[in-house]
Amino acid sequence: MNKEILYVVDAVSNEKNVGKELIFEAVETALAMATRKRFGMHMDVRVSVDRNTGDYKTFRRWQVLDDEDPEFESPERQILLSYALNRGLKAEVGDYIEEPIDSVEFGRIAAQTAKQVIVAKVREAEREKLVSGYRNRVGQLLMGTVKRADHKGVVMDLGDNAEAFIPKEEMIPRERAQVGARIRGYLKEIKEDQRGPQIIVSRTDVNFLVELMRLEVPEINQEMIEIMGAARDPGQRAKIAVRTHLPNVDPVGACVGMRGSRIQTVTRELNEERVDIVLWDEDIATYVMNAMAPAEVLSIVVDEENKAMDIGVDADRLSQAIGKGGQNVRLASELTGWTLNVMSVEEAEEKNAAEQRAILDLFISKLDVDEEVATILADEGFSTLEEVAYVALDEFLAIEAFDQEIVEELRDRARNALLTQAIAQDSTLPADDLLGMDNMTEELAYELAKHGVRTMEDLAEQSVDELMEISGLDEDAAAALIMAARAPWFSDAQQ
């Protein structure tokens, strides 16, 4: 019986208040390290300590790898499957083959190494114990004091020996953290690294703003007010959208607070970041107009297909609507989820007029109608040939200016125009006979088709110089391909 090991395990377990199993594992690791120092640091060693007697055995081991495994790089630690089988060993890929070797004594060196390993494992266990209490708090606000601040970030003291880290990129720009000062942050994640689990806190995450609003506005937690979205440019400006389901509650006023008290508290916490409270609206155009504040929107053109809007403002207020570095429109776009193109009213009108003219020209040329009919179609919301061809018949017949005969004629013309377009597009594809030629690659066939050479007949009519120019083939290859395409001519002539 090795009482020395059992004594060490009992003593350390009681002193550090950690489980005996953790100490046994540390002793095994220390003995394995001592063994490698004696026999060779490149070998893989496993030590097994009997938990009841303290006796231990030592094994050298090799991991079994597939013969084709590119990870095989160390015969000191790895063995190929074929070699293991040739030695008569029962093994599968991923298994470990072990053989017993002499054990080192649990002497001064092993004990010293064990102490170092035990201290490291105890620290790791203590950190895991501290951090485990925060795993279910991810997504919440944390309050602490600044313990240390350097170029890497800020260490927060959370109390009870727990610490959190705010990386530099998660700190608000130009914000200075004074040691000992109280600081809040948003628990973003529990990050695992070589030193163990680490609590990562952010002050730039958009959810930090959301959680601060929940803290300062009781009506949000009472579900009287709902936060619909938020966008931030940390340290400079933010927008947060709110709404209420209660007719007697002003969501914007509640968030601002009496004389701005609530929003000012949030702003101070965000290092004087300006926060706009935006009233959410089911009508997306109205919502965008609210989000663009303080700019006054004079006109909006909605493109639902591309989820984009052209926003017209007074030319004198254009810079205000766009914001410094495009900040206002960028935040409004992020908040609403729509691409917003801000321009002066004059520019918006010119763009709209140009788009309308393009639609009229499309209908006039493709449907063979006069401008009056094209204008009626555009005014009713039609903008493409597909819409004219396939919109529901009842919806088309609802237009007062058109009867059923006109509607059917317009639909037929639109479908014919679409068919013509499709045929024109297909004309750039190579024919089957060209694709089926000997020595013809698919890539070459498509390249020839782009230049109007779609069939074997088209190829047969080419000169060697012409084919070399459009295909990049050398003279011999071009000549051989043309002769192959002309082969049917000679067979027809012999018949």
Long-range contacts (C-beta under 8 A, 24 or more apart in sequence): 1-53, 1-54, 1-55, 2-53, 2-54, 2-55, 2-56, 2-106, 3-54, 4-54, 4-106, 5-49, 5-54, 5-56, 5-106, 6-53, 6-54, 8-111, 8-114, 12-118, 12-122, 16-118, 16-122, 18-122, 18-125, 18-126, 20-51, 21-51, 22-121, 22-122, 22-125, 23-118, 24-49, 24-51, 25-121, 26-114, 26-117, 26-118, 26-120, 26-121, 27-106, 27-114, 27-117, 27-118, 28-56, 29-114, 29-117, 30-110, 30-111, 30-113, 30-114, 30-115, 30-116, 30-117, 30-118, 31-56, 31-58, 31-103, 31-104, 31-106, 31-110, 31-114, 32-58, 33-113, 33-117, 34-104, 34-109, 34-110, 34-113, 35-101, 35-103, 35-104, 37-109, 38-104, 39-101, 40-76, 42-74, 42-76, 42-77, 43-76, 43-77, 44-76, 44-77, 45-101, 46-96, 46-98, 47-103, 56-103, 56-106, 57-100, 57-103, 58-100, 58-101, 58-102, 58-103, 58-104, 59-98, 59-99, 59-100, 59-101, 60-98, 60-99, 60-101, 61-96, 61-97, 61-98, 61-99, 62-96, 62-97, 63-94, 63-95, 63-96, 64-91, 64-92, 64-93, 64-94, 64-95, 64-96, 64-97, 65-93, 66-93, 69-93, 123-196, 124-196, 126-161, 127-195, 127-196, 127-197, 128-196, 128-197, 130-160, 130-161, 130-162, 131-162, 131-190, 131-196, 131-197, 131-198, 131-199, 133-162, 134-158, 134-162, 134-164, 134-187, 134-190, 134-199, 135-190, 137-187, 138-187, 138-188, 138-189, 138-190, 139-186, 139-187, 139-207, 139-211, 140-186, 140-187, 140-211, 141-184, 141-185, 141-186, 141-187, 141-208, 141-211, 141-212, 141-215, 142-184, 142-185, 142-186, 142-187, 142-199, 142-201, 143-182, 143-183, 143-184, 144-182, 144-183, 144-185, 145-180, 145-181, 145-182, 145-183, 146-177, 146-178, 146-179, 146-180, 146-181, 146-183, 147-179, 148-179, 149-177, 149-178, 149-179, 154-183, 156-183, 156-185, 156-201, 158-199, 162-199, 163-199, 164-199, 164-200, 164-201, 165-198, 165-199, 165-200, 165-201, 166-200, 166-201, 166-202, 166-203, 167-200, 169-204, 170-200, 170-201, 170-202, 170-203, 170-204, 170-205, 171-203, 171-204, 172-203, 172-204, 172-234, 172-235, 172-270, 172-271, 172-273, 173-234, 173-235, 173-236, 174-235, 174-271, 175-203, 175-235, 175-271, 184-212, 184-269, 186-211, 203-234, 203-270, 204-232, 204-234, 204-235, 206-230, 206-231, 206-232, 206-238, 208-270, 209-238, 209-240, 209-266, 209-270, 209-275, 210-240, 212-266, 212-269, 212-270, 213-240, 213-255, 213-266, 216-257, 216-262, 216-263, 216-265, 216-266, 217-254, 217-255, 217-257, 217-262, 219-244, 219-249, 219-251, 219-254, 224-249, 224-254, 225-249, 225-251, 225-254, 225-255, 228-280, 229-280, 229-335, 229-336, 229-337, 230-335, 231-331, 231-332, 231-334, 231-335, 232-273, 232-331, 233-327, 233-330, 233-331, 234-270, 234-273, 235-270, 235-271, 235-273, 236-273, 236-274, 236-327, 237-273, 237-274, 237-275, 237-276, 237-323, 237-327, 237-328, 237-331, 238-270, 238-273, 238-274, 238-275, 238-276, 238-331, 239-275, 239-276, 239-278, 239-291, 239-331, 239-332, 239-335, 240-275, 240-276, 240-277, 240-278, 240-335, 241-278, 241-279, 241-280, 241-287, 241-290, 241-291, 241-335, 242-277, 242-278, 242-279, 242-280, 243-279, 243-280, 243-281, 251-277, 251-279, 252-277, 252-278, 252-279, 278-335, 284-336, 284-338, 285-309, 287-336, 288-332, 288-336, 288-338, 288-340, 291-331, 291-332, 291-335, 291-336, 292-321, 292-328, 292-329, 292-332, 292-340, 292-342, 294-320, 295-320, 295-321, 295-328, 295-342, 297-321, 298-345, 299-345, 299-348, 299-349, 301-348, 301-351, 301-352, 306-339, 307-337, 307-338, 307-339, 308-338, 308-339, 308-340, 308-341, 309-338, 309-339, 309-340, 309-341, 310-341, 310-343, 310-348, 310-351, 310-352, 311-340, 311-341, 311-342, 311-343, 311-348, 312-343, 312-344, 312-345, 312-347, 312-348, 312-349, 313-342, 313-343, 313-344, 313-345, 314-344, 314-345, 315-344, 315-345, 315-346, 318-342, 318-343, 318-344, 359-383, 363-388, 366-413, 366-414, 366-417, 367-410, 367-413, 367-414, 367-417, 368-413, 369-410, 369-413, 373-410, 376-401, 376-402, 377-410, 385-414, 385-417, 385-418, 386-414, 386-418, 388-414, 389-414, 389-415, 389-418, 427-454, 429-454, 430-454, 431-455, 431-456, 434-458, 434-459, 437-481, 437-484, 437-485, 438-484, 439-477, 439-480, 439-481, 439-484, 440-481, 444-471, 444-473, 447-471, 456-485, 456-488, 457-485, 459-485, 460-485, 460-486, 460-488, 460-489
